[in-house]
């Protein structure tokens, strides 16, 4: 009997070595993230929205991931594995922190955010596919170099042209100028935001008018780095997007909330006597970008067919630029802008205090935020406008924070309302 017990124990040990118990790190149903480099198995995403990492660093003493400050565990072969808590759906920046040094994940594609190139991971949202690539006619993202007279420099814009642009040489199109957030640049909307797929799908469904979308550099990436003293090698997580990252630089657009509160406290938002580093983009847009776009592409070059929208600090820029140039924009979209609202009494040259006149000039005034954001990013502005009788559209993305999932949904809603007259 004792011999049988020993044999059973030995067999159990052998089986456990061959077929280890299922753990979150070995989730059989987890799939490689869509943001992985082609052919890379990790990181994986499981059905709970947790990210599973496996990093080879045999000589490292500690390894963690800047998503919820997740610690990894080393095995005998030198692989470090670990799993995050459930992550919000959508796109998130992250870095791997090896012995205190933040590096990009070699298995992930790279994205520009927080004023530097970082890794990124896409967490699917169940039942949401409006930003996925589908079997529909597709437009193009074009990279347009041009000379800026106002800054005496060469610049580059990303320009989305709709699916029928080349097939309809006699057709002219309205234009949306779409701005990124702090610490990001012109690459953010077409890459992290998936602008082209959102527009392709809407146009194919007949829910949006074919339009040109211009995504240029708002000059607010350098501000993030200078305020933080550059990249000091710390891990960059997603405070405000990821919540729970305790070490590392905050996300670019979450950081703009802190900057916004600081600036608003000093000078009462954009209506104060001093400008901010983000203000220089206004002259570039009006003097250089719009004329270049109108002379290069088949646009309808009037305010009735021109819109501007921006996320976070790009939303602040949108407030400022459209307020000073209302003769050029009839559609305005503000996505999660924590500061910059000019106030009802003086906003838009006093038009906000005259709701009927404002409604005649601004066909769509769109305010949005994520439900996990602070009220000052949208809800309180909506309430102020509502009390003042100012016609506007308010959207609050359920269950999202200061992150691209909020802004993808904001663009999806805004694009269906503009240029439809």
HELIX and SHEET records of a PDB file:
HELIX    1   1 UNK A    2  UNK A   18  1                                  17    
HELIX    2   2 UNK A   24  UNK A   26  5                                   3    
HELIX    3   3 UNK A  187  UNK A  191  1                                   5    
HELIX    4   4 UNK A  195  UNK A  204  1                                  10    
HELIX    5   5 UNK A  221  UNK A  228  1                                   8    
HELIX    6   6 UNK A  252  UNK A  267  1                                  16    
HELIX    7   7 UNK A  269  UNK A  271  5                                   3    
HELIX    8   8 UNK A  277  UNK A  280  5                                   4    
HELIX    9   9 UNK A  281  UNK A  284  1                                   4    
HELIX   10  10 UNK A  285  UNK A  289  3                                   5    
HELIX   11  11 UNK A  290  UNK A  296  1                                   7    
HELIX   12  12 UNK A  303  UNK A  305  5                                   3    
HELIX   13  13 UNK A  313  UNK A  324  1                                  12    
HELIX   14  14 UNK A  351  UNK A  353  5                                   3    
HELIX   15  15 UNK A  355  UNK A  361  1                                   7    
HELIX   16  16 UNK A  375  UNK A  377  5                                   3    
HELIX   17  17 UNK A  379  UNK A  388  1                                  10    
HELIX   18  18 UNK A  404  UNK A  415  1                                  12    
SHEET    1   A 5 UNK A  31  UNK A  32  0                                        
SHEET    2   A 5 UNK A  44  UNK A  45 -1                                        
SHEET    3   A 5 UNK A  51  UNK A  56 -1                                        
SHEET    4   A 5 UNK A  79  UNK A  83 -1                                        
SHEET    5   A 5 UNK A  73  UNK A  74 -1                                        
SHEET    1   B 4 UNK A  70  UNK A  71  0                                        
SHEET    2   B 4 UNK A  63  UNK A  65 -1                                        
SHEET    3   B 4 UNK A  96  UNK A  98 -1                                        
SHEET    4   B 4 UNK A 101  UNK A 103 -1                                        
SHEET    1   C 3 UNK A  90  UNK A  94  0                                        
SHEET    2   C 3 UNK A 116  UNK A 123 -1                                        
SHEET    3   C 3 UNK A 110  UNK A 113 -1                                        
SHEET    1   D 8 UNK A 140  UNK A 148  0                                        
SHEET    2   D 8 UNK A 153  UNK A 161 -1                                        
SHEET    3   D 8 UNK A 211  UNK A 215 -1                                        
SHEET    4   D 8 UNK A 174  UNK A 179  1                                        
SHEET    5   D 8 UNK A 306  UNK A 311  1                                        
SHEET    6   D 8 UNK A 331  UNK A 335  1                                        
SHEET    7   D 8 UNK A 364  UNK A 370  1                                        
SHEET    8   D 8 UNK A 393  UNK A 397  1                                        
END                                                                             
